[in-house]
Amino acid sequence: MSEQEATFEQAQAELEQIVARLEQGQVSLDDAIALWERGEQLYAFCRRRLDAAQGKVEELARRVEQAKPEPAP
Protein backbone atom coordinates (compact mmCIF):
# COMPACT_ATOMS: atom_id res chain seq x y z
CA MET A 1 0.00 0.00 0.00
CA SER A 2 1.50 3.31 -1.01
CA GLU A 3 0.99 6.41 1.11
CA GLN A 4 -0.91 8.13 -1.72
CA GLU A 5 -3.66 5.52 -1.65
CA ALA A 6 -3.61 4.68 2.06
CA THR A 7 -6.14 5.96 4.53
CA PHE A 8 -5.19 6.71 8.09
CA GLU A 9 -7.12 3.65 9.22
CA GLN A 10 -5.32 1.36 6.76
CA ALA A 11 -1.93 2.66 7.79
CA GLN A 12 -2.80 2.32 11.47
CA ALA A 13 -4.00 -1.27 10.97
CA GLU A 14 -0.80 -2.19 9.12
CA LEU A 15 1.28 -0.57 11.85
CA GLU A 16 -0.60 -2.55 14.50
CA GLN A 17 0.09 -5.77 12.57
CA ILE A 18 3.78 -4.92 12.40
CA VAL A 19 3.94 -4.24 16.12
CA ALA A 20 2.21 -7.55 16.85
CA ARG A 21 4.65 -9.46 14.63
CA LEU A 22 7.65 -7.79 16.23
CA GLU A 23 6.30 -8.44 19.74
CA GLN A 24 5.86 -12.13 18.93
CA GLY A 25 9.57 -12.35 18.18
CA GLN A 26 9.06 -14.95 15.46
CA VAL A 27 10.72 -13.05 12.59
CA SER A 28 14.30 -13.15 11.42
CA LEU A 29 16.61 -10.25 12.13
CA ASP A 30 16.45 -9.06 8.51
CA ASP A 31 12.66 -9.24 8.52
CA ALA A 32 12.52 -7.44 11.86
CA ILE A 33 14.64 -4.61 10.50
CA ALA A 34 12.46 -4.34 7.39
CA LEU A 35 9.31 -4.37 9.53
CA TRP A 36 10.77 -1.71 11.83
CA GLU A 37 11.59 0.53 8.86
CA ARG A 38 8.09 0.08 7.43
CA GLY A 39 6.66 0.81 10.86
CA GLU A 40 8.60 4.08 11.01
CA GLN A 41 7.20 5.07 7.61
CA LEU A 42 3.66 4.25 8.70
CA TYR A 43 4.09 6.09 12.00
CA ALA A 44 5.33 9.20 10.18
CA PHE A 45 2.39 8.99 7.76
CA CYS A 46 -0.12 8.63 10.61
CA ARG A 47 1.51 11.47 12.55
CA ARG A 48 1.27 13.79 9.51
CA ARG A 49 -2.39 12.89 9.02
CA LEU A 50 -3.18 13.48 12.70
CA ASP A 51 -1.33 16.79 12.72
CA ALA A 52 -3.22 17.90 9.61
CA ALA A 53 -6.55 16.85 11.13
CA GLN A 54 -5.75 18.70 14.34
CA GLY A 55 -4.95 21.83 12.34
CA LYS A 56 -8.26 21.58 10.51
CA VAL A 57 -10.21 21.11 13.74
CA GLU A 58 -8.47 24.11 15.30
CA GLU A 59 -9.24 26.22 12.23
CA LEU A 60 -12.90 25.16 12.29
CA ALA A 61 -13.10 25.98 16.01
CA ARG A 62 -11.67 29.45 15.29
CA ARG A 63 -14.25 29.99 12.55
CA VAL A 64 -17.09 28.94 14.85
CA GLU A 65 -15.83 31.26 17.57
CA GLN A 66 -15.55 34.17 15.12
CA ALA A 67 -19.03 33.50 13.73
CA LYS A 68 -20.70 33.72 17.12
CA PRO A 69 -22.83 36.84 17.40
CA GLU A 70 -21.83 39.44 19.94
CA PRO A 71 -23.88 39.21 23.13
CA ALA A 72 -26.59 41.85 23.42
CA PRO A 73 -25.83 44.63 25.93
DASULGI-V646488 format. One line per field, one symbol per residue. ss: DSSP state (@ for helix, = for strand, . for the rest). phi: phi as a letter, one per 20 degrees, with the letter a starting at -180 (. if undefined). psi: psi as a letter, one per 20 degrees, with the letter a starting at -180 (. if undefined). A space follows every 50 residues. Layout:
ss = ???
phi = ???
psi = ???
//
This chain:
ss = .......@@@@@@@@@@@@@@@@@....@@@@@@@@@@@@@@@@@@@@@@ @@@@@@@@@@@@@@@@@......
phi = .effdeegffffffffffgfffffmddfgfffffffffffffffffffff ffffffffffffffffeffffff
psi = pqhhiqrghgggggghggggghhhkjqrgghgggggghgggggggggggg ggggggggghggggghipqpqq.
//
